[in-house]
């Protein structure tokens, strides 16, 4: 049997059709480039279970078809950025009384280009032309970037219809902060929650009661000490669900585990929480509101240490400056990455329309000393808000890292000691080291500071998942 025996493939132009008998496990990039090529061109249909040159049906059992789909999704999630909106379906047929399936993956043209295939930390851009997929030319890459709508993830259309009963958790979340208000369908439509055809936007889908995808993944951890490298993990809790539940989950996780103390006054005593609730809520909501939802396979990371809470969100500040480390939260200007998600959170009164969330955090810490001041740091792939624990007397100290003694580096920099301490517990990427120091991850920094430490035997350079990492050579230093 051939493909056109069960489907009318005449309506599919040749350049938009690709067939594979099986997904090659040994050369994943070989077929993923077809997915990216379709997304960078005008879209196409990818049939799996069909011989390429003959269109002969090979097919799968129901169980094998499910396994092939899972493998396909996992590889696309891991290696293709931003992930195209792919619609997967199965076509059933019978051969000599045996039930078989072929898998069909429809890949529309991506509104955000170029779509990149990344293997071993090496990005590649492909284009579909005349029935073949090849590397994109320089001119094509420029053209893709210019023609890209640069659309935010949350305002793109999904294929899921809006039903009010699917959003009971969002409405309950709204009612909890708006006891006399109502979030009507008319208000949602005016915000762009769903389109004229009644189909939800991507951001709206993340608020649905039954959402169980990976785009809302959260991991919350408690460490016994001051850093991840050498301290025992007390607990790790993971969560995936709708956005309002994500916010509640993170908030309750910290509230149940944070410390409390008292300040004595002449005739009373004042309770002090490790993290002011308003600052905590602002930080958590900020991580959800400004997360880069194009980055599949990532998660919001909430880590509690003895001296601080770190809330890390995938994606740098949207159209904002790469900050490194900054205590001047009120001066940070970052445009909204997710207009629809932010709009809903504003309606629910957990986010300010004017973008004053960081100002509120500063207000909550205004009486704290310098070691108890919150700060943020941002790199190209994440941003992190750090809230000091107000019950930890020493505050956040540089000596939370190991104190090392070493022979001064010949023609070294003022940062050498901090770098060696930072890289003592675990290997670090140059971007992590630069962010820790509040510097730019420039070629000058890598060449004149890090590589000098490598050359003189203080740092060991290796590779982790294709990226260069640096670890302190413990034989070159002495820990106090």
Secondary structure, 3 states (H helix, E strand, C coil): CEHHHHCCHHHCCHHHEEEECCCCCCCHHHHHHHHHHHHHCCCEEEEECECCCCCEECCECHHHHHHHHHHHHHHHHHHEECCCCEEEEEEEEEECCEEEEEEEEEECCCCCCCCEEEECCEEEEEEEECCEEEECCHHHHHHHHHHCCCCCHHHCEEEEECCHHHHHHHHHHHHHHCCCCCCCHHHHHHHCCECCCCEEEHHHHCCCCCCCCCCCCEEEEEECCCCCCCCCEEEEEEECCCHHHHHHHHHHHHHHHCCEEEEECCCCEEEEECCCHHHHHHHHHHHHHCCCCCCCCCCEEEEECCCEEEEEEECCCCCCCCCEEECCHHHCCCCCCCHHHHHHHHHCCCCCCCCCHHHHHHHHCCCCCHHHCCEEEECCCEEEEEEECCCCCCCCCHHHCCCEECCCCCCCCCCHHHHHHHCCCCCEEHHHHHHHHCCCCCHHHHHHHHHHHHHCCCEEEEEECCEEEEEECHHHCEEC
